C-alpha cells in the first residue's frame, strides 16, 4: 500500500522545508535534531505516578537510569526499555513519551537506562551498559518496589537490537529469566542486503543510507558485525529465549531483517507474535502524538506486556 496519509504529509513537509537528513549533519547537530523531532512527534507526555532519576555504576563509568512508576503499588513488574538512535543518537529523554505510555497502559515500572554512544564508545559499549542496567534493576528491586521475577526487555530500532542482545546474554549467563522481549523494528542483521534494505532510499525518510551511517560509527572492526550481540541473527541458537513481540513497518529498511528474526524465533520454538504496520515508516512507534498507528502499536505493546507479566 502507499505511505499512510499522515506519514505522507510529514514526509512532504520535510521536502518542502528542505530538512537535511541526519546523516548529513555533524554529530552534535544530528543528536539535537533527533531529540527535537522525537519530542515534536511524540505528543504531550502522559502523567505518571512518579519519575525518579538514578545514577548507576557502569563498566565505563556512571550511567543514568530513569524510572517511571504508574502507581504506588508494590511488587510491580518491570520493563527495561532501551531507546533508539542507531547507537549514535539518543538519551533517556528520547524514550520519555514511550515510557510514560507503556508504564500506564501495561501497569508496570519502566526503567530507561542511558548507555554510551558511538563513535566515542563503539560496540560493545552500549550492550555492556544495558546489561549493567539489568543487573542494577534486579539488585535494587526491593527499593524500586519491583518484582525481580517479572522483568521484560524492549526497545525500538537500535534499542530493539540491544534488547535482543540482552536476552542472548541472559541465556549465556544462565539468567536472569526474562518475561518477554519487545522488539520494535529491531536491527538483527548488520550485514543485511535484502529487498527492504535496497528499496528504501527516500532522502526524507529513514533509509539504507541512514543504516550505513549508524553502522559506520558503531563498529571499529568489520568483524564485529558478525557478533551475535550486534547481529542476533548470527546466534547459533535462539531456542529457549523469552517470548517476543516483533513490530515492523512497511517502509523501513529494517523490515525484512526484523521479520526474518521473528520467523527464526518461531522456528526454534520461541513464542512470537509479529505485526507489520502497513504504510508506516521506521520511527513511527515514537510518533504517537502525530501518527494514529503509533498509538495503536504502543497499545499493542502494552497489551502484550500485560500478558507476559501475568503468565
HELIX and SHEET records of a PDB file:
HELIX    1   1 UNK A    5  UNK A   17  1                                  13    
HELIX    2   2 UNK A   22  UNK A   24  5                                   3    
HELIX    3   3 UNK A   27  UNK A   42  1                                  16    
HELIX    4   4 UNK A   92  UNK A   95  5                                   4    
HELIX    5   5 UNK A   96  UNK A  106  1                                  11    
HELIX    6   6 UNK A  125  UNK A  139  1                                  15    
HELIX    7   7 UNK A  141  UNK A  144  1                                   4    
HELIX    8   8 UNK A  158  UNK A  173  1                                  16    
HELIX    9   9 UNK A  195  UNK A  199  1                                   5    
HELIX   10  10 UNK A  208  UNK A  218  1                                  11    
HELIX   11  11 UNK A  222  UNK A  226  5                                   5    
HELIX   12  12 UNK A  232  UNK A  234  5                                   3    
HELIX   13  13 UNK A  255  UNK A  267  1                                  13    
HELIX   14  14 UNK A  284  UNK A  286  5                                   3    
HELIX   15  15 UNK A  292  UNK A  310  1                                  19    
SHEET    1   A 8 UNK A  50  UNK A  58  0                                        
SHEET    2   A 8 UNK A  61  UNK A  69 -1                                        
SHEET    3   A 8 UNK A 109  UNK A 113 -1                                        
SHEET    4   A 8 UNK A  76  UNK A  82  1                                        
SHEET    5   A 8 UNK A 146  UNK A 156  1                                        
SHEET    6   A 8 UNK A 181  UNK A 184  1                                        
SHEET    7   A 8 UNK A 244  UNK A 251  1                                        
SHEET    8   A 8 UNK A 272  UNK A 281  1                                        
END                                                                             
